Each structure stands twice: as C-alpha cells, then as structure tokens.
Amino acid sequence: MPVVTPLLAAIIFGAGVVSGGFGALLGIGGGVFLVPFLNLGLSFPFPVAAAISLTTVIATSSSVSAERSGKHLINLRLGMLLEVATAAGSLLGGITAQLVAPAILQKLFGIVAAMVSVFMVGRVNRRNVILDPSVDSGVLGGRFYEEESGATVTYRIKRLPAALIASFAAGNMSSLLGVGGGVIKVPVLNAWCGVPVRAAAATSAFMIGVTATAGAVIYYGRGQLAPALAAAAVLGVQLGSWGGMHVGRRTSAKWLKLLMAGVLFIVAVLMFARSR
C-alpha cells in the first residue's frame, strides 16, 4: 500500500480533476485515464490503482447523473435493464481480479482501449437520431432536445440481447481494470443499440456508479483501497466533472468521438509498454 503524504494526495487530486473532466465529457467514468496514471506514473500496484479508480467512478456517476437527469439524456429504463447484467459481471470481475497477474491485466486494458479507439473512429460520421419528433421511440427508446440539431430528436433501441451480453462483459472488465465499464458501454450503446452518443454517455454515467460499487466492495474487503488517497481523487474528480459537463454541452458529437478515440489509443500504447 502506498505511503500517504500531502504531496502524493495533491498529485492524485490533480489527476482526479483531469480524469473527472474527461470522464464526465465522454461518459466513461475517468477510470480509463486515472488507472494508467496511478499504475504507470506513480507505480501503484494495479489492484490498488483499480480500487481508487472505482471510488472516483462512483463520484463521477453521481455528479453527471444529477446534472443531466432533467434534460432527458439519461434513459432510465434501458439503463436499469442493462445494469442487472452489468452488476453481475462486475461482482465476478472483482473476484477474478485477485487471481490474474498484473501484467495480464495491463495487456487486457491496452487491448480493450485500442479496440474501442478504432471502433469509435469508424463511427465518427454516423448519428443515431431521428429528426421527426412524431416517430414512436418504442418501449426502451427515448427523446431529448439536441442543441447540435436544434430540435427534439428521437432514437430507437436495437439489438437488445447483444447489449445485455456486452453489458455483462463491461461489468466484468470494470472490476478487473477499475474503469467502471463506461469505456465499453458508450461505444456499445452508440454502435450496437442505436443510442446517440450524448444519450449513451449520460446513460452510461448513470449506470457506472452502480457497476463500480459492486467491484469496489471486493477491493475494500481485501484491504486494497487507500481511503485517504481515494478521498483526494474523489474531490478532484468532482471538480473535474463540473468542467467536463460544461465543455460537453458546447462540443459536437463528432469531436467527442474523435477525442475519445485519441485518448484511448494513447492509453493503449502506454499500457502495453508497461506490461513488458
């Protein structure tokens, strides 16, 4: 367990601000940025980095959900349905993480980040919105006002069984890697389920808090969570989340996808380099 010092707490607070900003902007919880920093930059053991990250994911989820709940971006019906599968996968991931070598976890993290990066680039010019507000959204679809289109847009849910399977995998990955599952959920909801990227990010942010809680309990029970450092990271994430949401309202969907793809690719390269 790392020795807690004021300097270390300040560094982690700063990292939390950055990861919280990106996490809120893209709906992926910030763990995909914070885990590599703690593991690669500060040489924290991977389980300790994942445990701290999961606590910040819970904080990001709370902030983003509270801010976006009144804008109809969060699809509560879809989110609660998928969360059943995700929480089950998260609980399993928290257990199996104790049995997997750190180098394997780092490679797995890099593979996931690289795949999602390529996937998001392929989807950069595709949108899942229907501009006719009279169109039926279906049982799990939704509507929201999109500033980019200047109108209320509608979307319908596709491939629900595949989404449930992917959500279980996302939950498992979230606990294994400490990333909250949003790094998988947002691309899946956007590309497989037909959810616009803004609604996918908001719905993912709502879900990842529950997902992260299921995994964080396992790490805490094994004594791998440093409360003081986690508190510093959470405070930073709360501040960063506010900034990320502010920027996100003024950023186009295309640039959100490109930003997510670029950051994930850099993270993938760093994680592969560390695992050698």
Summary of the structure (lengths in Angstrom):
residues: 276
radius of gyration: 17.4
end to end distance: 22.7
largest distance: 58.9
contacts: 1118
relative contact order: 0.24
helix: 73%
strand: 4%
